[in-house]
């Protein structure tokens, strides 16, 4: 990852590296990665779980001082 003495310098280095990568990809005919799926997601889904797991998650989230929703997001992001 490009770095610099200032944020502005790091951004300039990143942009230069991006341009150089595009030029190299064009010259070598290696192609470009396909764009990410543009499908929109709501950020919500329902999940059924055993009552015992619900209890454990609820107790753990209380110990952490956060909502069970935030605790589950933390766990999912940590292990994904």
Sine and cosine of phi, psi and omega as CSV:
sin_phi,cos_phi,sin_psi,cos_psi,sin_omega,cos_omega
0.00,0.00,0.76,-0.65,-0.01,-1.00
-0.88,0.48,0.58,-0.82,0.07,-1.00
-0.70,-0.71,0.23,-0.97,0.01,-1.00
-0.34,-0.94,0.10,-1.00,0.00,-1.00
-0.95,0.32,-0.44,0.90,0.04,-1.00
-0.76,-0.65,0.25,-0.97,0.06,-1.00
-0.88,0.47,-0.67,0.74,-0.01,-1.00
-0.87,0.49,-0.67,0.75,0.01,-1.00
-0.91,0.41,-0.66,0.75,0.02,-1.00
-0.89,0.45,-0.64,0.76,0.02,-1.00
-0.91,0.43,-0.68,0.73,0.03,-1.00
-0.88,0.48,-0.68,0.74,0.02,-1.00
-0.90,0.43,-0.62,0.78,0.02,-1.00
-0.89,0.45,-0.70,0.71,0.00,-1.00
-0.90,0.44,-0.64,0.76,0.03,-1.00
-0.90,0.44,-0.68,0.73,0.02,-1.00
-0.89,0.45,-0.63,0.77,0.03,-1.00
-0.89,0.46,-0.72,0.69,0.02,-1.00
-0.88,0.48,-0.70,0.71,-0.01,-1.00
-0.90,0.44,-0.60,0.80,0.04,-1.00
-0.91,0.42,-0.68,0.73,0.01,-1.00
-0.89,0.46,-0.70,0.72,0.02,-1.00
-0.88,0.48,-0.72,0.70,0.00,-1.00
-0.89,0.46,-0.63,0.77,0.01,-1.00
-0.91,0.42,-0.65,0.76,0.02,-1.00
-0.92,0.39,-0.69,0.73,-0.03,-1.00
-0.92,0.39,-0.55,0.84,-0.05,-1.00
-1.00,-0.08,-0.02,1.00,-0.01,-1.00
0.84,0.54,0.50,0.87,-0.03,-1.00
-0.99,0.16,-0.20,0.98,0.04,-1.00
0.99,0.14,0.01,-1.00,-0.04,-1.00
-0.84,-0.54,0.49,-0.87,0.06,-1.00
-0.90,0.43,0.52,-0.86,0.04,-1.00
-0.93,0.38,0.56,-0.83,0.02,-1.00
-0.90,0.43,0.45,-0.89,0.06,-1.00
-0.89,0.45,0.45,-0.89,0.04,-1.00
-0.85,0.53,0.77,-0.64,-0.03,-1.00
-1.00,-0.05,0.10,1.00,0.04,-1.00
-0.85,0.52,0.71,-0.71,0.00,-1.00
-1.00,0.05,0.60,-0.80,0.02,-1.00
-0.88,-0.48,0.55,-0.83,-0.04,-1.00
-0.98,0.19,-0.37,0.93,-0.07,-1.00
1.00,0.09,0.16,0.99,-0.02,-1.00
-0.78,-0.63,0.57,-0.82,0.20,-0.98
-0.39,-0.92,0.43,-0.90,0.01,-1.00
-0.99,-0.12,0.58,-0.82,-0.05,-1.00
-0.69,-0.73,0.83,-0.56,0.09,-1.00
-1.00,-0.08,0.64,-0.77,-0.01,-1.00
-0.55,-0.84,0.32,-0.95,0.07,-1.00
-0.88,0.47,0.52,-0.85,0.00,-1.00
-0.85,0.52,-0.57,0.82,-0.01,-1.00
-0.91,0.42,-0.63,0.78,0.04,-1.00
-0.93,0.36,-0.65,0.76,0.05,-1.00
-0.84,0.54,-0.70,0.71,0.00,-1.00
-0.88,0.47,-0.73,0.68,-0.01,-1.00
-0.87,0.49,-0.73,0.69,0.00,-1.00
-0.90,0.44,-0.64,0.77,0.02,-1.00
-0.90,0.44,-0.71,0.70,0.00,-1.00
-0.91,0.41,-0.67,0.75,0.02,-1.00
-0.90,0.44,-0.66,0.75,-0.01,-1.00
-0.92,0.40,-0.59,0.81,0.05,-1.00
-0.90,0.44,-0.66,0.75,0.04,-1.00
-0.87,0.49,-0.60,0.80,0.00,-1.00
-0.98,0.18,-0.25,0.97,0.00,-1.00
0.97,0.23,0.45,0.89,0.02,-1.00
-0.77,-0.64,0.22,-0.97,0.02,-1.00
-0.93,0.36,0.37,-0.93,0.04,-1.00
-0.89,0.46,-0.58,0.81,0.05,-1.00
-0.87,0.49,-0.75,0.67,0.02,-1.00
-0.89,0.45,-0.63,0.78,0.00,-1.00
-0.90,0.44,-0.69,0.72,0.01,-1.00
-0.91,0.42,-0.63,0.77,0.06,-1.00
-0.88,0.48,-0.68,0.73,0.05,-1.00
-0.85,0.53,-0.76,0.65,-0.01,-1.00
-0.88,0.47,-0.71,0.70,-0.01,-1.00
-0.90,0.45,-0.67,0.74,-0.03,-1.00
-0.95,0.32,-0.53,0.85,0.00,-1.00
-0.95,0.33,-0.57,0.82,-0.09,-1.00
-0.96,-0.27,0.20,0.98,0.01,-1.00
-0.98,-0.22,0.00,0.00,0.00,0.00
